[in-house]
């Protein structure tokens, strides 16, 4: 089980992609709900550019969505835009 804490709310799932989709659904200002995860990640990271340097943002087409989602959660944790917690 993976848990990601953001704004005093815990998002949990077996896979990072589940957590990213939960974050997406909670962001009412995001206009493209249900579309590709890469689109959400680009949108989200663009809004975090004051916390996460642009050089850290690479959404390679070679990577699977699960790997991108987990990397995204790790980046947010590393730069203080949430906290990644693992629970068994």
C-alpha positions in Angstrom: 0.0 0.0 0.0 1.3 3.5 -0.9 0.1 6.6 0.9 0.6 10.1 -0.3 -0.3 13.0 2.0 -1.2 16.4 0.5 -2.9 19.3 2.3 -3.8 17.1 5.3 -5.5 14.5 3.2 -4.1 11.0 2.6 -4.4 9.4 -0.8 -3.8 5.7 -0.9 -3.6 2.8 -3.3 -1.8 -0.3 -4.3 -0.3 1.6 -7.3 1.1 5.1 -7.7 -1.2 5.6 -10.7 -4.3 5.1 -8.5 -3.0 7.9 -6.2 -2.3 10.2 -9.1 -5.8 9.7 -10.4 -7.2 10.5 -7.0 -5.2 13.7 -6.9 -6.5 14.5 -10.4 -10.1 14.0 -9.3 -9.7 16.3 -6.3 -8.3 19.2 -8.3 -11.4 21.0 -9.4 -9.4 23.5 -11.4 -8.0 20.7 -13.7 -10.0 20.9 -16.9 -9.2 17.5 -18.5 -10.4 14.9 -16.0 -10.1 11.3 -17.2 -7.7 12.0 -20.0 -4.1 10.8 -20.2 -2.0 10.7 -17.0 0.8 12.5 -18.8 -1.5 15.4 -19.5 -2.4 15.7 -15.8 1.3 15.4 -14.8 2.3 18.2 -17.1 -0.5 20.4 -15.9 0.3 19.7 -12.2 4.1 20.1 -12.5 3.6 23.3 -14.4 1.7 24.7 -11.4 4.5 23.5 -9.1 7.3 25.2 -11.0 7.9 27.5 -8.0 8.7 24.3 -6.0 10.1 21.9 -8.5 12.8 23.1 -10.9 11.9 22.6 -14.6 14.9 20.4 -15.2 13.3 17.8 -13.0 10.3 17.5 -15.3 10.7 14.8 -17.9 7.7 12.8 -19.0 9.4 10.5 -21.5 7.1 8.6 -23.9 9.4 5.6 -23.2 8.2 5.2 -19.6 5.1 3.4 -18.5 2.4 5.4 -16.7 3.0 3.7 -13.4 6.6 4.6 -13.4 5.8 8.2 -14.3 3.2 8.3 -11.5 5.6 7.0 -8.9 8.4 9.4 -10.1 5.9 12.2 -9.8 5.0 11.3 -6.2 8.7 11.0 -5.4 9.4 14.4 -6.9 6.6 16.1 -5.0 7.9 14.5 -1.8 11.5 15.5 -2.4 10.5 19.2 -3.1 8.0 19.5 -0.3 4.8 19.4 -2.4 3.4 16.5 -0.4 4.7 13.5 1.5 5.1 10.0 0.2 4.5 7.4 2.8 4.7 3.6 2.3 2.5 1.3 4.4 2.2 -2.4 4.3 
